Amino acid sequence: QVQLVESGGGLVQAGGSLRLSCAASGRTFSFYDMGWFRRTPGQEREFVAAISRSGDSIYYADSVKGRFTISRDNAKNTVYLQMNSLKPEDTAVYYCAAPAPLRGFGLTEYEYRSWGQGTQVTVSS
């Protein structure tokens, strides 16, 4: 399995921005579609965004569309989540995830095999 490590979380005021990074190692990164999820206490992980191996297919949850941007740099083995116009309801632990190699991304956590440890994002009002 690919190993994933997120970074870039923190505390930000409403309306602010953060950029999350997810560094992959252990396998050929370009074999993996990638996804971002988030979880608040007591809830299941919620799909946020996903990107295909080549980057030409991208999908966003309605709740973040127009505010968040997912991208990847296969040369750096990294996927990013640029988060703008943050709202208090975006507060969560954010996770990057990968499905099995060469499989397309899905919209549920059950379709992903590898997960990072998560990074906390807190948006104050």
Secondary structure per residue as TSV (DSSP state, phi and psi in degrees):
chain	resnum	aa	ss	phi	psi
A	1	Q	-	360.0	153.7
A	2	V	-	-78.7	142.7
A	3	Q	E	-97.6	138.1
A	4	L	E	-127.3	136.2
A	5	V	E	-133.5	118.0
A	6	E	E	-89.2	155.0
A	7	S	E	-154.4	167.3
A	8	G	-	104.0	-3.8
A	9	G	-	-70.0	172.4
A	10	G	E	165.2	-166.0
A	11	L	E	-105.0	130.8
A	12	V	E	-143.7	151.5
A	13	Q	E	-79.1	154.7
A	14	A	T	-55.1	137.7
A	15	G	T	92.0	-10.7
A	16	G	-	-84.7	-173.1
A	17	S	-	-133.3	152.5
A	18	L	E	-143.7	152.5
A	19	R	E	-122.5	117.3
A	20	L	E	-92.8	144.8
A	21	S	E	-123.0	151.3
A	22	C	E	-136.7	111.8
A	23	A	E	-95.0	131.9
A	24	A	E	-109.5	147.9
A	25	S	E	-151.1	163.2
A	26	G	S	97.4	-22.2
A	27	R	S	-146.1	171.5
A	28	T	-	-72.2	108.8
A	29	F	G	-57.8	-37.2
A	30	S	G	-69.9	-4.8
A	31	F	G	-83.1	-8.6
A	32	Y	-	-115.2	125.6
A	33	D	-	-65.3	158.1
A	34	M	E	-134.5	149.8
A	35	G	E	-135.6	158.3
A	36	W	E	-118.3	136.1
A	37	F	E	-128.9	167.3
A	38	R	E	-143.3	156.5
A	39	R	E	-143.1	134.7
A	40	T	-	-106.1	157.9
A	41	P	T	-53.4	132.0
A	42	G	T	82.3	0.4
A	43	Q	S	-114.8	158.5
A	44	E	-	-74.3	163.0
A	45	R	-	-66.9	135.1
A	46	E	E	-106.1	132.7
A	47	F	E	-64.3	138.3
A	48	V	E	-115.9	-54.9
A	49	A	E	-162.5	158.5
A	50	A	E	-149.3	155.9
A	51	I	E	-141.5	142.3
A	52	S	-	-76.5	172.3
A	53	R	S	-58.4	-40.7
A	54	S	S	-87.8	-13.8
A	55	G	S	89.4	2.0
A	56	D	-	-89.6	-5.2
A	57	S	-	-127.0	125.8
A	58	I	E	-136.5	144.9
A	59	Y	E	-141.4	140.5
A	60	Y	E	-125.0	147.9
A	61	A	-	-66.8	147.9
A	62	D	T	-58.3	-32.8
A	63	S	T	-67.5	-18.7
A	64	V	T	-119.1	-4.7
A	65	K	T	-60.0	132.1
A	66	G	T	89.0	-12.3
A	67	R	T	-116.4	-34.4
A	68	F	E	-107.2	148.9
A	69	T	E	-134.1	124.4
A	70	I	E	-98.3	141.1
A	71	S	E	-151.3	170.1
A	72	R	E	-147.6	154.1
A	73	D	E	-128.3	100.2
A	74	N	T	-67.7	-25.1
A	75	A	T	-69.4	-26.8
A	76	K	T	-103.5	2.3
A	77	N	T	54.5	42.4
A	78	T	E	-136.9	140.6
A	79	V	E	-117.2	145.6
A	80	Y	E	-122.3	156.5
A	81	L	E	-134.9	104.7
A	82	Q	E	-85.8	122.2
A	83	M	E	-117.8	114.7
A	84	N	-	-114.7	164.5
A	85	S	S	49.1	48.5
A	86	L	-	-65.8	146.6
A	87	K	-	-121.0	156.2
A	88	P	G	-54.7	-33.0
A	89	E	G	-71.9	-6.4
A	90	D	G	-82.3	-7.5
A	91	T	-	-60.4	124.8
A	92	A	E	-177.9	171.6
A	93	V	E	-90.0	127.7
A	94	Y	E	-102.8	135.0
A	95	Y	E	-124.4	140.8
A	96	C	E	-99.3	156.0
A	97	A	E	-152.4	155.4
A	98	A	E	-132.0	136.8
A	99	P	-	-77.1	-173.6
A	100	A	S	-60.3	151.6
A	101	P	T	-58.9	140.1
A	102	L	T	67.9	11.6
A	103	R	-	-100.1	146.1
A	104	G	-	-69.9	156.0
A	105	F	-	-72.0	153.0
A	106	G	-	-119.6	-178.1
A	107	L	S	-109.7	2.1
A	108	T	S	-122.8	153.5
A	109	E	G	-65.1	-22.4
A	110	Y	G	-72.6	-12.1
A	111	E	G	-92.3	3.3
A	112	Y	-	-114.9	143.3
A	113	R	-	-105.5	-37.3
A	114	S	E	-114.5	139.6
A	115	W	E	-134.5	146.8
A	116	G	-	-82.3	-179.6
A	117	Q	-	-83.7	-14.5
A	118	G	-	96.3	152.6
A	119	T	E	-136.5	134.9
A	120	Q	E	-81.3	131.6
A	121	V	E	-118.8	124.2
A	122	T	E	-124.5	124.1
A	123	V	E	-113.6	117.9
A	124	S	E	-92.6	149.0
A	125	S	-	-90.6	360.0
